[in-house]
Amino acid sequence: MTELSETPVLSQRAVYADMFRFQHTMNIAHHDEVKIMRSRSRLYALILSVRGPAQLAKLYPYLQDRLERFLDEELYPAQVLADGSVCVSLAETCRVMASRLMAMMFFGEELTADPAFSKAVYNHPQQTVRCMALFQLVPRVMTPLVNALITHRGAAMKLILNRITPVIDSETTNWTEPTGLKELTLLDIFIKETQSTRDYWTAETLTRALMGLLLAASHQPWVNLYIFIYRLCASPEWQDILREEIAAAQPLDYDRLDHLPLLDSFMRETARLVSLDKLNIRRKALQDYTFAGGSPHVPIGATVCVSSYNVSHNASTYPDPETFDGRRFVDGNHQDSTHRYSDISEQYLIWGYGSLACPGRFHATLVLKLAMVNFLTRYQMRLADSKMRSHWMYEAFSMPYESTKVILTPRAVVRSKP
Ligand code: HEM
C-alpha cells in the first residue's frame, strides 16, 4: 500500500486531471496539469493538515453560529406537519448545510453574506461533479460544449473571481472582513502563504486553486452527512445513545466535541459500511511500472485502484463485517490499531493512504460532528418512508437518493408529548 501511495510515477493528480478534464473545468493547459497540481497539493497539505488543526478550535464558534443560522432561517421544509415537525429532502439539506459551513471556512462572513456569492460557491462544485459524470458519456471533443452548458459558461467561477480578485490584489488590506474570523479563513491563509511568489500565484491562479480545493471539500462531506443521518433514522436507538453522551459533555467546547467516543465510533462504523467511493485510492501510471515484489505490472496510462470497500469488509479485521455495530470502536471489536473517525490506516481507507491521504480530514470531521450534534439536540429524526433505501451505485460510487425525505420533529415537541 505504501509503495502504491508514494511512488511518484503512480499519480493521484493524473487521475483527478482525467476524471474532471481540468483543462476545461479549471482552465489548466493539459501539459501543465500534473506539474501544477503537484505544487497545489503541497500547498493544500501544508495549510490544511500541518497548520489547519490548530485553527479548528478557533473556527468552532463561528461554524456553530453559522449552523444555527442555517437551521433557524434556511432549512426549507417540503412540508410542515400538524405537530410542528418538518419534512425535508435529506440530500438537499445536507448539501446546502455543508456548503454554507465550508463557505465560512474558505471565505468568511462578509463575502458569503451576499446570496449571489454564496450561490456561486454552492453551484461551482456541483456543476463540476455533473460535468465529470457527463464527460464519461460524451466524446472528448464535446468536453468544452458540455462544460459551457452545465456551468453557464463558467458564470459561478467568474463571479467568485470578480469578488476575490480585489482582495488578493490588495493582499487583503481592502477586505473589510472583521478580524477574528478573517485570519482563520482559507482565503486569508492562502494569500499570506503565497505573497512572496505573487508572480506565479496571480489572483486567477490562486482563485482556481481555492476552487479546486473547494471541489475536494464539497462532495464528500455532504454525502457522509447524508449517510450518518440515514443511519440515525435506521437505528433510532442511536439517537438517544448519542444524545446522552452529548448531554454529559456540556458545555460542549471544541475539545469535548472532538472527544465524544460514541459519536466517533458511530461515525467510523457508518463510514466503514458505506463510503462515497468503493475505490478510495486511485493512481495512474505516468510510465510503465512494476511493483518491487515483481508484480503487478502496470502499463503506462493504466490506473491502479485499491478497494477500500473490501478492506473495510474484511472479517479478519472487522468480525461480523456486514453488521452495523456502532460501539465497535469503543468496545475494541476490531483488529486495527486505530479507532477514530479521522484516523488513517491500511485497514480503514476512507481518507486514502500515505502522504497523499486527505489533508482536509480534520476540517471535515469538525463540520460533520457539529452537524450531527446540532441535529441530534434539536430534532427527533425519522424517514418519511421507512422502506426508503439509502443509496444507489454508479460505478464505484454510492449515490444518495435525491428523493429521500426525513421528518424532523423539534425535541421540545417530543418532550411535551404525554
Ligand atoms: C468526509 C469528508 C471527506 C472525505 C471522506 C475525503 C476523502 C478523500 C480521499 C479518499 C482522498 C484521496 C486520497 C488518496 O488518494 O490517497 C482525498 C483527497 C483530498 N481531499 Fe478529501 N475528503 C473529505 C473532505 C475534504 C475536505 C473538507 C477537504 C478540504 C478542506 C479535502 C481536501 C482534499 C484534498 C486537497 C485532497 C487531495 C487532492 C489534491 O492533493 O489535490 N477533503 N479526500
Residues whose N, C-alpha, C, O or C-beta is under 5 A from the ligand:
A	BS01	HEM	Q12 S41 Y44 L213 A216 A217 Q220 P221 N224 N280 I281 R282 L349 I350 W351 G352 Y353 L356 A357 C358 P359 G360 H363 A364
